Amino acid sequence: MIYDTIIIGGGPAGLAAAVKAKKLGLKVLLLDENEFLGGILPQCIHPGFGLHYFKEELTGPEFAHRFIREINELNIEHYTNAYVLEIENYSDLEKKVVFSSPEGVKEVWGKTIIYAAGARERHAFEIGIVGDRVAGIYTAGEAQTLMDIYGVMPGKEVVIVGSGDVGLIMARRFALEGAKVKAVIELMPYPGGLARNVMILRDFEIPLYLSHKVVEVRGRKRVEKVKVVKVDENLKEISGSGFWIECDTLLISAGLIPNVKLLKKIGAQIDPLNGGPIVNELLETTIPGIFVAGNALLINDLVDYVAEQGELAALGAKEFIENQGIPSRKWIKLKRGSNVRILAPHYISGERDVYIYARVSRPMENVRVTFPEIRKELRLPVVKPSEMLRIKLKAEEIQKAGKEITMEVEKGEV
């Protein structure tokens, strides 16, 4: 048996892709390494999901349930506890996926693959924290799983590294459970999370140290204290600025990295700034017939965008199968201009409207977002690295371009 598409990853991107592909008439197989579908959503018990996609506010489990219900109603074949070991690309319409399961190692074949394997968390050693190897050091995801899936409290006195959305949400979660959040430490001179989540710190009177970093952990069997130092505008440690904070738990929320190891292994080209694969407007990688969506493509701040990308990848798979490949197009390259750090997709055609996903390098107020080659301009009151920009380029606008379109984010005129 050969499937039309094999979807790797059962989080929101994979679930949305599976539902969309099935509704498009494709024969679908969904593989997920966890014991239940949903990715990280089942442990995200806070609200704030679904406002764009479902037009109502949901918790993470509620968002996942909407898709899982459709997976079951549509009788979409799926495996859980299925850890993908290898992808082999034999030809454009012949791909093999090898995965382990409780029944043993299995091989399945597909015409296309939608890679929705998400991202992994940075750990303490990746961000330069040294010291004793003791209990009480967790990534944010590990702590969230302990608390919201297994009902285990990781600690009572907590220092959190990173003021991104997950770190801020975990600060609230610990505070609500009666723990003392001693501090949130942020390397940059500005908070990393959405404004609504930054408010959490004020609400719970949690200290936020901007332009600081944790450099050392000390303890015997468990964390007893961490050393914090101030950094300058070049993020270099300032001599003599160090101080210690006593705590029993250190939570690392230092960002995510797209999980693209298997794609790298088979030769997919990776964008060094996004961390994910280089893709066209249908989210096809540089390997024909292999598509990518969600945090494996780039780190999203809204799950709604992740689901949107999953559906787009399914549309790409459908077109690929119908035409035995994506038909030849005049691809136009999207280029980063001033104050643009992350940008996807990388190539667009002008045959359809396209959503551009982007992040800036630094905060800026009174902003002009321009695409000079097509004379398109938007005005925004503020942009932040923590907030994804999602901008629609219409087909007729794209068609005005030559070989490339540059995105610029600049200070607007007063």
Sine and cosine of phi, psi and omega as CSV:
sin_phi,cos_phi,sin_psi,cos_psi,sin_omega,cos_omega
0.00,0.00,0.68,-0.73,0.08,-1.00
-0.85,-0.53,0.78,-0.62,-0.01,-1.00
-1.00,0.09,0.47,-0.88,0.11,-0.99
-0.92,0.38,-0.67,0.75,0.06,-1.00
-0.55,-0.83,0.67,-0.74,0.12,-0.99
-0.95,-0.32,0.84,-0.55,-0.05,-1.00
-0.97,-0.25,0.84,-0.55,-0.02,-1.00
-0.98,-0.22,0.94,-0.34,-0.01,-1.00
0.89,-0.46,0.82,-0.57,-0.05,-1.00
-0.95,-0.32,0.45,0.89,0.13,-0.99
-0.99,0.14,-0.25,-0.97,-0.08,-1.00
-0.87,0.50,-0.60,0.80,0.02,-1.00
-0.91,0.41,-0.73,0.69,0.00,-1.00
-0.92,0.40,-0.64,0.77,0.02,-1.00
-0.90,0.44,-0.73,0.69,0.00,-1.00
-0.89,0.45,-0.64,0.76,0.02,-1.00
-0.90,0.44,-0.67,0.74,-0.03,-1.00
-0.90,0.44,-0.71,0.70,-0.01,-1.00
-0.90,0.44,-0.73,0.69,-0.02,-1.00
-0.90,0.44,-0.71,0.70,-0.01,-1.00
-0.88,0.48,-0.67,0.74,0.02,-1.00
-0.89,0.46,-0.68,0.74,0.00,-1.00
-0.92,0.38,-0.39,0.92,0.07,-1.00
-0.99,0.12,-0.02,1.00,0.05,-1.00
1.00,-0.04,0.22,0.98,-0.01,-1.00
-1.00,0.05,0.48,-0.88,0.12,-0.99
-1.00,0.06,0.88,-0.48,-0.24,-0.97
-0.89,-0.46,0.63,-0.78,0.22,-0.98
-0.80,-0.60,0.78,-0.63,0.00,-1.00
-0.92,-0.39,0.79,-0.61,0.00,-1.00
-0.88,-0.47,0.72,-0.69,0.07,-1.00
-0.63,-0.78,0.65,-0.76,-0.08,-1.00
-0.98,0.17,-0.27,0.96,-0.02,-1.00
-0.99,0.13,0.19,-0.98,-0.02,-1.00
-0.99,0.17,-0.21,0.98,0.07,-1.00
-0.58,-0.81,0.45,-0.89,-0.01,-1.00
-0.96,0.28,0.33,-0.94,0.07,-1.00
0.85,-0.53,-0.21,0.98,-0.04,-1.00
0.90,0.44,-0.76,-0.66,0.00,-1.00
-1.00,0.08,-0.12,0.99,-0.10,-1.00
-0.86,0.51,-0.65,0.76,-0.02,-1.00
-0.86,0.51,-0.40,0.92,0.01,-1.00
-1.00,-0.08,-0.04,1.00,0.01,-1.00
-0.99,-0.11,0.98,0.17,-0.14,-0.99
-0.99,0.15,-0.05,1.00,0.03,-1.00
-0.98,0.19,0.38,-0.93,0.06,-1.00
-0.98,0.18,0.01,-1.00,0.04,-1.00
0.90,-0.43,0.06,1.00,-0.01,-1.00
-0.98,-0.20,0.53,-0.85,0.20,-0.98
1.00,0.05,0.03,1.00,-0.06,-1.00
-0.89,0.46,-0.59,0.80,0.03,-1.00
-1.00,0.08,-0.71,0.70,-0.15,-0.99
-0.97,0.22,-0.76,0.65,-0.04,-1.00
-0.98,-0.19,-0.06,1.00,0.00,-1.00
0.88,0.48,0.47,0.88,0.13,-0.99
-0.42,-0.91,0.39,-0.92,-0.06,-1.00
-1.00,0.06,0.78,-0.62,-0.03,-1.00
-0.77,-0.64,0.30,-0.95,0.22,-0.97
-0.99,0.11,0.17,-0.98,0.05,-1.00
-0.85,0.53,-0.76,0.65,0.03,-1.00
-0.86,0.50,-0.60,0.80,0.03,-1.00
-0.91,0.41,-0.66,0.75,0.03,-1.00
-0.87,0.49,-0.73,0.68,0.00,-1.00
-0.89,0.46,-0.65,0.76,-0.06,-1.00
-0.88,0.48,-0.59,0.81,0.00,-1.00
-0.84,0.54,-0.69,0.72,-0.03,-1.00
-0.97,0.23,-0.66,0.75,-0.02,-1.00
-0.88,0.47,-0.60,0.80,0.06,-1.00
-0.87,0.49,-0.67,0.74,0.03,-1.00
-0.93,0.37,-0.61,0.79,0.07,-1.00
-0.82,0.58,-0.70,0.71,-0.02,-1.00
-0.96,0.29,-0.66,0.75,0.00,-1.00
-0.90,0.43,-0.57,0.82,-0.01,-1.00
-1.00,0.05,0.01,1.00,-0.01,-1.00
0.81,0.58,0.70,0.71,0.03,-1.00
-0.97,0.23,0.82,-0.57,-0.02,-1.00
-0.92,0.39,0.75,-0.66,0.00,-1.00
-0.48,-0.88,0.48,-0.88,0.10,-1.00
-0.87,-0.49,0.70,-0.71,0.25,-0.97
-0.97,-0.26,0.14,-0.99,-0.11,-0.99
0.80,0.60,0.56,0.83,-0.04,-1.00
-0.92,-0.38,0.97,-0.23,-0.05,-1.00
-0.99,-0.12,0.90,-0.43,-0.05,-1.00
-0.96,0.28,0.83,-0.56,-0.03,-1.00
-0.99,-0.10,-0.55,0.84,-0.14,-0.99
-0.35,-0.94,0.57,-0.82,0.17,-0.98
-0.88,-0.48,0.72,-0.69,0.06,-1.00
-0.82,-0.57,0.78,-0.62,-0.03,-1.00
-0.96,-0.27,0.99,-0.11,-0.05,-1.00
-0.99,0.17,-0.64,0.77,0.04,-1.00
-0.34,-0.94,0.03,-1.00,-0.07,-1.00
-0.85,0.53,-0.58,0.81,-0.05,-1.00
-0.89,-0.45,0.43,0.90,-0.03,-1.00
-0.56,-0.83,0.97,-0.22,-0.05,-1.00
-0.74,-0.68,0.62,-0.78,-0.01,-1.00
-0.91,-0.41,0.66,-0.75,0.09,-1.00
-0.86,-0.52,0.80,-0.60,0.03,-1.00
-0.95,-0.31,0.79,-0.61,-0.01,-1.00
-0.62,-0.79,0.47,-0.88,0.08,-1.00
-1.00,-0.09,0.53,-0.85,0.01,-1.00
-0.56,-0.83,0.16,-0.99,0.05,-1.00
-0.85,0.53,-0.37,0.93,0.01,-1.00
-1.00,-0.01,-0.04,1.00,-0.02,-1.00
0.87,-0.49,-0.14,-0.99,-0.01,-1.00
-0.99,0.15,0.72,-0.69,-0.02,-1.00
-0.81,-0.58,0.42,-0.91,0.11,-0.99
-0.85,-0.53,0.70,-0.72,0.08,-1.00
-0.72,-0.69,0.42,-0.91,-0.06,-1.00
-0.86,-0.50,0.60,-0.80,0.02,-1.00
-0.57,-0.82,0.42,-0.91,0.09,-1.00
-0.98,0.22,-0.55,0.83,0.05,-1.00
-0.68,-0.73,0.29,-0.96,0.09,-1.00
-0.77,-0.64,0.70,-0.71,0.18,-0.98
-0.94,-0.35,0.92,-0.40,-0.09,-1.00
-1.00,-0.08,0.94,-0.35,-0.06,-1.00
-0.75,-0.67,0.77,0.64,-0.13,-0.99
-1.00,0.08,0.09,1.00,0.12,-0.99
0.96,0.28,-0.51,-0.86,-0.08,-1.00
-0.66,-0.75,0.24,-0.97,0.09,-1.00
-0.89,-0.45,0.34,-0.94,0.00,-1.00
-1.00,0.05,0.56,-0.83,0.17,-0.98
-0.94,0.33,0.60,-0.80,0.01,-1.00
-0.96,-0.29,0.07,-1.00,-0.15,-0.99
-0.85,0.53,-0.66,0.75,-0.08,-1.00
-0.94,0.34,-0.45,0.89,0.01,-1.00
-0.94,0.33,-0.37,0.93,-0.02,-1.00
-0.95,-0.32,0.30,0.95,0.18,-0.98
0.99,0.15,0.38,0.92,0.05,-1.00
-1.00,0.02,0.82,-0.57,0.00,-1.00
-0.91,-0.41,-0.04,-1.00,0.06,-1.00
0.86,-0.51,-0.44,-0.90,-0.09,-1.00
-0.97,0.24,0.63,-0.78,0.07,-1.00
-1.00,-0.01,1.00,-0.03,-0.14,-0.99
-0.82,-0.58,0.20,-0.98,0.09,-1.00
-0.94,0.34,0.38,-0.93,0.08,-1.00
0.98,-0.20,0.12,0.99,0.06,-1.00
-0.95,-0.32,0.86,-0.51,-0.05,-1.00
-0.74,-0.67,0.47,-0.88,0.30,-0.95
-0.98,0.19,0.31,-0.95,-0.02,-1.00
-0.87,0.49,-0.64,0.77,0.00,-1.00
-0.90,0.43,-0.63,0.78,0.05,-1.00
-0.89,0.45,-0.71,0.71,0.00,-1.00
-0.91,0.42,-0.65,0.76,0.01,-1.00
-0.89,0.45,-0.65,0.76,0.04,-1.00
-0.89,0.45,-0.72,0.70,0.01,-1.00
-0.84,0.54,-0.70,0.71,-0.10,-0.99
-0.97,0.23,-0.73,0.69,-0.20,-0.98
-0.99,-0.10,-0.27,0.96,0.07,-1.00
-0.97,-0.24,-0.70,0.72,-0.12,-0.99
-0.96,-0.30,-0.10,1.00,0.05,-1.00
0.93,0.36,0.51,0.86,-0.02,-1.00
-0.95,-0.31,0.77,-0.64,0.02,-1.00
-1.00,0.06,0.89,-0.46,-0.09,-1.00
-0.94,0.33,-0.45,0.89,-0.04,-1.00
-0.09,-1.00,0.06,-1.00,-0.06,-1.00
-0.90,-0.43,-0.48,0.88,0.02,-1.00
-0.81,-0.59,0.92,-0.40,-0.30,-0.96
-0.85,-0.53,0.69,-0.73,0.23,-0.97
-0.91,-0.41,0.75,-0.67,-0.05,-1.00
-0.93,-0.37,0.79,-0.62,0.07,-1.00
-0.99,-0.12,0.91,-0.42,0.03,-1.00
0.95,-0.32,0.80,-0.60,-0.02,-1.00
-0.95,-0.30,0.49,0.87,0.15,-0.99
-0.95,0.32,0.03,-1.00,-0.10,-0.99
-0.86,0.51,-0.68,0.74,-0.03,-1.00
-0.91,0.41,-0.68,0.73,0.03,-1.00
-0.87,0.49,-0.66,0.75,0.00,-1.00
-0.93,0.36,-0.65,0.76,0.04,-1.00
-0.90,0.44,-0.61,0.79,0.04,-1.00
-0.95,0.32,-0.50,0.86,0.10,-0.99
-0.87,0.50,-0.72,0.69,0.05,-1.00
-0.89,0.45,-0.68,0.74,-0.05,-1.00
-0.88,0.48,-0.71,0.70,0.04,-1.00
-0.89,0.46,-0.70,0.71,-0.03,-1.00
-0.88,0.47,-0.66,0.75,0.00,-1.00
-0.91,0.42,-0.46,0.89,0.01,-1.00
-1.00,0.01,0.10,1.00,0.09,-1.00
1.00,-0.07,0.06,1.00,0.04,-1.00
-0.98,0.20,0.34,-0.94,0.07,-1.00
-0.99,-0.17,0.92,-0.38,0.07,-1.00
-1.00,0.04,0.96,-0.27,-0.14,-0.99
-0.95,0.31,-0.53,0.85,-0.02,-1.00
-0.11,-0.99,0.44,-0.90,0.25,-0.97
-0.92,-0.39,0.82,-0.58,-0.09,-1.00
-0.95,-0.30,0.83,-0.55,-0.04,-1.00
-0.83,-0.56,0.80,-0.59,-0.03,-1.00
-0.92,0.40,-0.63,0.78,-0.08,-1.00
-0.99,0.16,0.27,-0.96,0.01,-1.00
-0.99,0.14,0.20,0.98,0.03,-1.00
-0.57,-0.82,0.43,-0.90,0.02,-1.00
-0.91,0.42,0.46,-0.89,-0.07,-1.00
-0.99,-0.12,-0.11,0.99,-0.09,-1.00
-0.97,-0.24,0.11,-0.99,0.08,-1.00
-0.89,0.46,0.47,-0.88,-0.06,-1.00
-0.83,0.55,-0.62,0.78,-0.04,-1.00
-0.91,0.42,-0.48,0.87,0.02,-1.00
-1.00,0.09,-0.52,0.86,0.07,-1.00
-0.88,0.48,-0.53,0.85,0.02,-1.00
-0.86,0.50,-0.39,0.92,0.01,-1.00
-0.83,0.56,-0.66,0.75,-0.07,-1.00
-0.90,0.44,-0.66,0.75,0.04,-1.00
-0.92,0.40,-0.67,0.74,-0.03,-1.00
-0.87,0.50,-0.59,0.80,-0.06,-1.00
-0.96,-0.28,0.18,0.98,0.06,-1.00
0.81,0.59,0.75,0.66,0.00,-1.00
-0.99,-0.16,0.82,-0.57,0.01,-1.00
-0.91,0.42,0.67,-0.74,0.07,-1.00
-0.88,-0.47,0.86,-0.50,0.02,-1.00
-0.97,-0.24,0.98,-0.22,0.08,-1.00
-0.99,0.12,0.43,-0.90,-0.04,-1.00
0.82,0.57,0.67,0.74,0.06,-1.00
-0.72,-0.70,0.34,-0.94,0.07,-1.00
-0.55,-0.83,0.50,-0.87,0.14,-0.99
-1.00,0.06,0.77,-0.64,-0.07,-1.00
-0.88,-0.48,-0.28,0.96,-0.12,-0.99
-0.45,-0.90,0.56,-0.83,0.06,-1.00
-0.86,-0.52,0.71,-0.70,0.07,-1.00
-0.78,-0.63,0.60,-0.80,0.03,-1.00
0.12,-0.99,0.24,-0.97,0.06,-1.00
-1.00,-0.04,-0.99,0.17,0.05,-1.00
-1.00,-0.04,-0.45,0.90,-0.02,-1.00
-0.68,-0.74,0.32,-0.95,0.05,-1.00
-0.79,0.61,0.75,-0.66,0.08,-1.00
-0.89,-0.45,-0.50,0.87,0.03,-1.00
-0.27,-0.96,0.38,-0.93,0.06,-1.00
-0.76,-0.64,0.55,-0.84,0.02,-1.00
-0.99,-0.12,0.74,-0.67,-0.02,-1.00
-0.88,-0.47,0.68,-0.74,0.08,-1.00
-0.78,-0.63,0.43,-0.90,0.06,-1.00
-1.00,0.05,0.53,-0.85,0.03,-1.00
-0.87,-0.49,0.41,-0.91,0.02,-1.00
-1.00,0.03,-0.15,-0.99,-0.06,-1.00
-0.91,0.40,-0.28,0.96,0.07,-1.00
-0.99,-0.14,0.18,0.98,0.02,-1.00
0.92,0.40,0.40,0.92,0.07,-1.00
-1.00,-0.05,0.60,-0.80,-0.01,-1.00
-0.90,0.44,0.68,-0.74,0.04,-1.00
-1.00,-0.03,0.87,-0.49,-0.06,-1.00
-0.85,0.52,0.70,-0.72,0.05,-1.00
0.99,0.16,0.08,1.00,-0.05,-1.00
-1.00,-0.08,-0.01,1.00,-0.11,-0.99
-0.95,0.31,0.53,-0.85,0.11,-0.99
-0.48,-0.88,0.32,-0.95,-0.07,-1.00
-0.96,-0.29,0.59,-0.81,0.13,-0.99
-0.85,-0.52,0.84,-0.55,0.04,-1.00
-0.97,0.23,0.71,-0.71,-0.01,-1.00
-0.28,-0.96,0.21,-0.98,0.08,-1.00
-0.92,-0.40,-0.04,1.00,-0.05,-1.00
-0.58,-0.81,0.71,-0.70,0.11,-0.99
-0.88,-0.48,0.84,-0.54,-0.03,-1.00
-0.95,-0.31,0.82,-0.57,-0.02,-1.00
-0.99,-0.17,0.91,-0.40,0.07,-1.00
-0.79,-0.61,0.90,0.43,-0.17,-0.99
-0.97,-0.23,0.43,0.90,0.08,-1.00
0.98,-0.19,0.16,-0.99,-0.07,-1.00
-0.89,-0.46,0.43,-0.90,0.05,-1.00
-0.81,-0.59,0.83,-0.56,0.03,-1.00
-0.77,0.63,0.70,-0.71,-0.04,-1.00
-1.00,0.04,1.00,0.05,-0.14,-0.99
-0.87,-0.49,0.34,0.94,-0.06,-1.00
-0.82,0.57,-0.71,0.71,-0.04,-1.00
-0.93,0.36,-0.56,0.83,0.03,-1.00
-0.94,0.34,-0.65,0.76,0.07,-1.00
-0.86,0.51,-0.65,0.76,-0.08,-1.00
-0.88,0.47,-0.53,0.85,-0.02,-1.00
-0.99,-0.16,0.17,0.99,0.18,-0.98
0.99,-0.11,0.19,0.98,0.06,-1.00
-0.91,0.41,0.69,-0.72,0.02,-1.00
-0.97,0.25,0.71,-0.70,-0.08,-1.00
-0.94,-0.34,0.69,-0.72,0.11,-0.99
-0.98,0.20,0.89,-0.45,-0.09,-1.00
-0.91,0.41,-0.39,0.92,0.01,-1.00
-1.00,0.04,-0.67,0.74,0.07,-1.00
-0.95,0.32,-0.58,0.82,-0.11,-0.99
1.00,0.05,-0.19,0.98,0.01,-1.00
-0.94,-0.33,-0.01,-1.00,-0.07,-1.00
-0.94,0.34,0.41,-0.91,0.18,-0.98
-0.97,0.24,0.76,-0.65,-0.11,-0.99
-0.69,-0.73,0.33,-0.94,0.15,-0.99
-1.00,-0.08,-0.11,-0.99,-0.12,-0.99
-0.91,0.41,-0.30,0.95,0.07,-1.00
-0.99,-0.11,0.16,0.99,0.01,-1.00
0.91,0.41,0.47,0.88,0.12,-0.99
-0.99,0.13,0.73,-0.69,0.04,-1.00
-0.97,0.26,-0.07,-1.00,0.04,-1.00
-0.96,0.28,-0.06,1.00,0.12,-0.99
-0.98,-0.18,0.91,-0.42,-0.07,-1.00
-0.81,0.59,0.75,-0.67,0.06,-1.00
1.00,0.06,-0.02,1.00,0.06,-1.00
-0.92,-0.38,0.88,-0.47,-0.07,-1.00
-0.93,-0.36,0.33,-0.94,-0.04,-1.00
-0.64,-0.77,0.53,-0.85,-0.02,-1.00
-0.46,-0.89,0.38,-0.92,0.08,-1.00
0.98,0.19,-0.49,-0.87,-0.08,-1.00
-0.95,0.32,-0.18,0.98,0.15,-0.99
-0.96,0.27,-0.35,0.94,0.06,-1.00
-1.00,0.06,-0.81,0.58,0.09,-1.00
-0.32,-0.95,0.38,-0.93,-0.08,-1.00
-0.97,0.22,0.89,-0.45,-0.02,-1.00
-1.00,-0.07,0.44,-0.90,0.09,-1.00
-0.98,-0.18,-0.25,0.97,0.04,-1.00
-0.84,-0.55,0.74,-0.67,0.02,-1.00
-0.91,0.41,-0.42,0.91,0.03,-1.00
-0.86,0.50,-0.64,0.77,0.02,-1.00
-0.93,0.37,-0.58,0.81,0.03,-1.00
-0.87,0.49,-0.73,0.69,0.02,-1.00
-0.90,0.43,-0.64,0.77,0.04,-1.00
-0.85,0.52,-0.68,0.73,0.02,-1.00
-0.92,0.39,-0.59,0.81,0.06,-1.00
-0.87,0.49,-0.68,0.74,0.03,-1.00
-0.91,0.42,-0.64,0.77,0.00,-1.00
-0.90,0.43,-0.65,0.76,0.04,-1.00
-0.89,0.46,-0.60,0.80,0.04,-1.00
-0.91,0.42,-0.64,0.77,0.07,-1.00
-0.89,0.46,-0.63,0.78,0.05,-1.00
-0.89,0.46,-0.68,0.73,0.02,-1.00
-0.89,0.46,-0.66,0.75,0.02,-1.00
-0.87,0.49,-0.74,0.67,0.00,-1.00
-0.90,0.44,-0.62,0.78,0.00,-1.00
-0.88,0.48,-0.70,0.71,-0.04,-1.00
-0.93,0.36,-0.68,0.74,-0.03,-1.00
-0.89,0.46,-0.55,0.84,-0.09,-1.00
-0.95,-0.31,0.12,0.99,-0.09,-1.00
0.78,0.62,0.72,0.69,-0.02,-1.00
0.78,-0.63,0.38,-0.93,0.07,-1.00
-0.95,0.31,0.84,-0.54,-0.03,-1.00
-0.83,0.56,0.51,-0.86,-0.03,-1.00
-0.86,0.51,0.73,-0.68,-0.02,-1.00
-0.74,-0.67,0.31,-0.95,0.16,-0.99
-1.00,0.06,1.00,-0.07,-0.07,-1.00
-0.98,0.21,0.72,-0.69,0.03,-1.00
-0.95,-0.32,0.79,-0.61,-0.06,-1.00
-0.99,0.12,0.74,-0.67,0.13,-0.99
-1.00,0.00,0.78,-0.63,-0.05,-1.00
-0.88,-0.48,0.57,-0.82,0.10,-0.99
-0.97,0.23,0.75,-0.66,0.14,-0.99
-0.96,-0.29,-0.45,-0.89,-0.05,-1.00
-0.89,0.45,0.68,-0.73,0.05,-1.00
0.84,0.55,0.52,0.86,0.13,-0.99
-0.89,-0.45,0.88,-0.47,-0.06,-1.00
-0.98,-0.18,-0.69,0.73,-0.05,-1.00
-0.83,-0.56,0.68,-0.74,-0.07,-1.00
-0.45,-0.89,0.76,-0.66,0.08,-1.00
-0.41,-0.91,0.50,-0.86,0.00,1.00
-0.95,0.31,0.05,-1.00,-0.07,-1.00
-0.99,-0.15,-0.41,0.91,-0.02,-1.00
-0.70,-0.72,0.73,-0.69,0.01,-1.00
-0.74,-0.68,0.30,-0.95,-0.15,-0.99
-0.91,-0.42,-0.46,0.89,-0.13,-0.99
1.00,0.02,0.07,1.00,0.04,-1.00
-1.00,0.07,-0.22,0.98,0.00,-1.00
-0.47,-0.88,0.30,-0.95,0.16,-0.99
-0.93,0.38,0.56,-0.83,-0.08,-1.00
-0.70,-0.71,0.67,-0.74,0.17,-0.99
-1.00,-0.02,0.77,-0.64,0.07,-1.00
-0.99,-0.15,0.76,-0.65,0.07,-1.00
-0.95,-0.31,0.80,-0.60,-0.08,-1.00
-0.53,-0.85,0.41,-0.91,0.15,-0.99
-0.74,-0.68,0.55,-0.83,0.03,-1.00
-1.00,0.02,0.25,-0.97,0.02,-1.00
-0.99,0.11,-0.54,0.84,-0.07,-1.00
-0.56,-0.83,0.42,-0.91,0.01,-1.00
-0.91,0.41,0.48,-0.88,0.01,-1.00
-0.37,-0.93,0.61,-0.79,0.05,-1.00
-0.94,-0.34,0.37,-0.93,0.00,-1.00
0.79,0.61,0.95,0.30,-0.26,-0.97
-0.95,-0.32,0.61,-0.79,0.21,-0.98
-0.95,-0.32,0.87,-0.50,0.14,-0.99
-0.98,-0.21,0.89,-0.45,-0.09,-1.00
-0.82,-0.58,0.46,-0.89,0.14,-0.99
-0.82,-0.58,1.00,0.07,-0.21,-0.98
-0.83,0.56,-0.62,0.78,-0.09,-1.00
-0.91,0.42,-0.42,0.91,0.00,-1.00
-0.90,-0.44,0.14,0.99,0.06,-1.00
0.82,0.57,0.68,0.73,0.06,-1.00
-0.96,-0.27,0.67,-0.75,-0.03,-1.00
-0.60,-0.80,0.65,-0.76,0.11,-0.99
-0.80,-0.60,0.48,-0.88,0.07,-1.00
-0.92,-0.40,0.75,-0.67,0.03,-1.00
-0.77,-0.64,0.63,-0.78,0.01,-1.00
-0.93,0.37,-0.54,0.84,-0.03,-1.00
-0.37,-0.93,0.54,-0.84,0.16,-0.99
-0.77,-0.64,0.56,-0.83,-0.01,-1.00
-0.68,-0.73,0.53,-0.85,0.06,-1.00
-0.85,0.52,-0.46,0.89,-0.06,-1.00
-0.97,0.22,-0.26,0.97,-0.11,-0.99
-0.92,-0.40,0.85,-0.53,0.00,-1.00
-0.92,0.38,0.69,-0.72,0.18,-0.98
-1.00,-0.07,0.79,-0.61,0.03,-1.00
-0.85,-0.53,0.95,-0.32,-0.15,-0.99
-0.84,-0.54,0.74,-0.67,-0.01,-1.00
-1.00,-0.03,0.81,-0.58,0.16,-0.99
-0.96,-0.27,0.83,-0.56,-0.01,-1.00
-0.99,0.17,0.46,-0.89,-0.04,-1.00
-0.83,0.55,-0.68,0.73,-0.03,-1.00
-0.93,0.38,-0.45,0.89,0.08,-1.00
-0.95,0.31,-0.71,0.71,-0.02,-1.00
-0.88,0.48,-0.59,0.81,-0.06,-1.00
-0.90,0.43,-0.27,0.96,0.03,-1.00
-0.97,0.24,-0.26,0.96,-0.12,-0.99
-0.99,0.14,0.30,-0.96,0.12,-0.99
-1.00,-0.02,-0.92,-0.40,-0.04,-1.00
-1.00,-0.02,-0.23,0.97,-0.04,-1.00
-0.45,-0.89,0.37,-0.93,0.09,-1.00
-0.76,-0.65,0.78,-0.63,-0.01,-1.00
-0.96,-0.27,0.69,-0.73,0.10,-1.00
-0.98,-0.21,0.82,-0.57,-0.01,-1.00
-0.87,-0.49,0.67,-0.74,0.11,-0.99
-0.85,-0.53,0.93,-0.36,-0.13,-0.99
-0.74,-0.67,0.31,-0.95,0.07,-1.00
-0.92,0.38,0.77,-0.64,0.02,-1.00
-0.98,0.19,0.24,-0.97,0.04,-1.00
-0.96,0.27,0.63,-0.77,0.01,-1.00
-0.96,0.26,0.00,0.00,0.00,0.00
